[in-house]
Amino acid sequence: MMQLEHDRARTAISGNPVVYVVDDDAGVRTSLKWLLESVGMEVRAYSNGREFLDTANPGQCGCMLLDVRMPYMGGFDVQDALAVRGFHLPVIFLSAHGDVPMTVRAMKGGAYDFLEKPYNDQALLDKVQAALQVSAAQHAEASRRASTRSLLELLSAREREVFDRLVEGKASKVIAAELDISYKTVEVHRAHIREKLGTHSLAELVKLGVAESGLGGKP
C-alpha cells in the first residue's frame, strides 16, 4: 500500500493525461480501471479499437493499454490506425498469448512496451507511469515547436531573409551585400526581428533558428 501511495504522488503530470484501456474483456477493463484509478489516474475504457478511434482526442496527453486479440479490430490494426490518424500515444500491449514474433511486431510498430497477462499490478503501474512521462515530454516539445512557428510567422519576408542569414552566422555587412541592401537597413531589420521575437541577443536568435531546424525549416 505504501508503494501505491508513492505512485499516487508521482501521477501529477501536466496536461491531465488519460490512460486509454482498449480490451474486449469487460472483466479486464473493470480490473484495469480500478487499479489505475486507485493511484489517481484518469481512465477511459473501450471494448474495441473502433470505439476508441471514433471518440478519442489525438491531441490528448496520455498512453494506451491495448489488447492484441479483439473482434472487429485487433490490436495491431489499432496500432497502424494510430499512426495514420496522427495519434502519438505510447502504447503498452497486453496479451495472454504473447510470443516472440508478436512482441517483435509490436515493438517494431512503435509500441512502448509489451506485457503478458497475467501481469503484476505494480509492474504495470510503473510501466504506465513511465509511458505518461514520455507522453508529457512529447506534448511539451510539441508546444515549444508550435510557439516557435508562431513567433517566426510574425516576421516579414525581408526580415525572414535577414533572420536566416543571422542564424547562419553571417555579419550584417555580408547580409547587406547578399540582399543588395544597405548595412543600416540590415541593422533596422535586426532591431525589428529582436522586437518581434522578444529576443535580446544573437544567441537567442540562433536558438530559435536551431529550434526551427527541428521543424523541417532551414538548417
TAURNOR-V713523 format. One record per residue. RES is the residue in three letters. PSI is psi in whole degrees, -180 to 180 (none if undefined). OMEGA is omega in whole degrees, -180 to 180 (999 if undefined). NEAR is the number of other ideal C-beta (glycine too) atoms within 10 Angstrom. Layout:
BEGIN
res=[RES,RES]
psi=[PSI,PSI]
omega=[OMEGA,OMEGA]
near=[NEAR,NEAR]
END
This chain:
BEGIN
res=[MET,MET,GLN,LEU,GLU,HIS,ASP,ARG,ALA,ARG,THR,ALA,ILE,SER,GLY,ASN,PRO,VAL,VAL,TYR,VAL,VAL,ASP,ASP,ASP,ALA,GLY,VAL,ARG,THR,SER,LEU,LYS,TRP,LEU,LEU,GLU,SER,VAL,GLY,MET,GLU,VAL,ARG,ALA,TYR,SER,ASN,GLY,ARG,GLU,PHE,LEU,ASP,THR,ALA,ASN,PRO,GLY,GLN,CYS,GLY,CYS,MET,LEU,LEU,ASP,VAL,ARG,MET,PRO,TYR,MET,GLY,GLY,PHE,ASP,VAL,GLN,ASP,ALA,LEU,ALA,VAL,ARG,GLY,PHE,HIS,LEU,PRO,VAL,ILE,PHE,LEU,SER,ALA,HIS,GLY,ASP,VAL,PRO,MET,THR,VAL,ARG,ALA,MET,LYS,GLY,GLY,ALA,TYR,ASP,PHE,LEU,GLU,LYS,PRO,TYR,ASN,ASP,GLN,ALA,LEU,LEU,ASP,LYS,VAL,GLN,ALA,ALA,LEU,GLN,VAL,SER,ALA,ALA,GLN,HIS,ALA,GLU,ALA,SER,ARG,ARG,ALA,SER,THR,ARG,SER,LEU,LEU,GLU,LEU,LEU,SER,ALA,ARG,GLU,ARG,GLU,VAL,PHE,ASP,ARG,LEU,VAL,GLU,GLY,LYS,ALA,SER,LYS,VAL,ILE,ALA,ALA,GLU,LEU,ASP,ILE,SER,TYR,LYS,THR,VAL,GLU,VAL,HIS,ARG,ALA,HIS,ILE,ARG,GLU,LYS,LEU,GLY,THR,HIS,SER,LEU,ALA,GLU,LEU,VAL,LYS,LEU,GLY,VAL,ALA,GLU,SER,GLY,LEU,GLY,GLY,LYS,PRO]
psi=[-37,-38,-39,-38,-39,-42,-36,-39,-25,0,1,83,139,154,14,66,150,138,116,125,118,105,137,-10,113,-37,-41,-44,-46,-43,-46,-41,-44,-45,-48,-41,-24,-19,21,12,145,131,139,124,143,145,-14,167,-36,-43,-42,-50,-29,-20,-21,155,117,-17,2,134,134,-162,175,136,114,123,146,-50,111,152,162,-50,110,168,-39,-34,-39,-43,-43,-41,-33,-45,-42,-37,3,19,138,38,133,129,128,113,143,132,141,-4,38,144,177,-51,-39,-43,-43,-44,-44,-47,-38,-28,0,11,150,-39,171,118,141,141,144,140,157,128,-46,-38,-41,-43,-41,-42,-43,-43,-44,-40,-38,-36,-39,-45,-42,-41,-40,-43,-35,-41,-41,-39,-40,-41,-39,-39,-41,-45,-46,-41,-48,-24,-13,-18,143,171,-43,-41,-35,-37,-43,-44,-49,-39,-33,-42,-30,-6,18,141,161,-38,-39,-43,-43,-43,-42,-37,-1,47,171,158,-42,-38,-39,-43,-37,-44,-40,-41,-42,-39,-47,-41,-47,-38,-8,30,158,1,163,-35,-40,-37,-43,-39,-41,-39,-40,-41,-39,-30,-35,-10,3,14,-164,139,none]
omega=[178,179,178,177,178,179,180,180,-177,-175,-178,180,-176,176,180,-177,-179,173,178,177,-179,-177,-178,-180,-177,179,178,179,-179,-180,-179,-179,180,-178,-177,179,179,176,171,180,174,-174,172,-173,-179,-178,178,-176,-180,180,179,-176,-179,-173,-174,180,-177,-180,-177,174,179,176,-176,169,-168,176,-179,-174,179,175,178,-175,-179,-177,180,175,177,180,178,-179,178,-179,-178,-175,175,174,179,-180,170,-176,173,180,175,180,175,-176,-177,175,-176,-180,-179,179,179,-180,-179,-177,177,178,176,180,178,-180,-179,-179,178,173,-4,-177,173,-176,-177,177,179,178,179,180,-180,179,179,179,178,177,176,-180,179,178,179,-180,177,178,179,179,179,180,178,178,178,178,-177,179,-175,177,178,-176,172,-179,-179,178,179,177,179,179,-178,-178,175,180,177,177,-178,179,-178,179,179,179,179,-180,-178,-177,179,175,-178,177,-179,179,177,-180,176,178,179,179,179,179,180,-179,-177,-177,179,-180,-178,-179,177,180,179,176,180,179,177,179,178,179,-179,178,178,179,-179,179,-180,177,999]
near=[5,6,12,14,9,10,18,14,9,15,17,8,17,10,15,9,22,20,25,21,24,26,24,17,16,10,8,17,19,13,14,22,16,10,19,21,12,13,19,13,22,14,18,16,19,22,18,18,24,17,14,22,19,9,10,20,9,11,11,18,21,26,26,28,25,28,23,22,14,20,10,11,18,17,24,18,14,24,22,14,15,22,11,8,10,8,21,16,24,20,23,22,26,24,19,13,9,16,10,7,8,18,18,11,16,23,13,8,15,13,19,19,18,20,17,14,14,8,18,10,16,12,10,18,22,14,20,28,17,16,22,22,15,14,24,17,12,14,19,13,12,13,12,13,15,11,12,20,13,9,16,21,9,14,18,13,6,14,18,16,17,26,24,18,19,20,20,13,10,16,12,18,10,14,23,20,13,13,15,6,16,11,14,10,15,25,14,14,24,18,10,16,21,15,10,16,18,10,16,9,9,13,8,13,18,15,14,19,20,13,18,20,12,12,12,7,15,12,10]
END
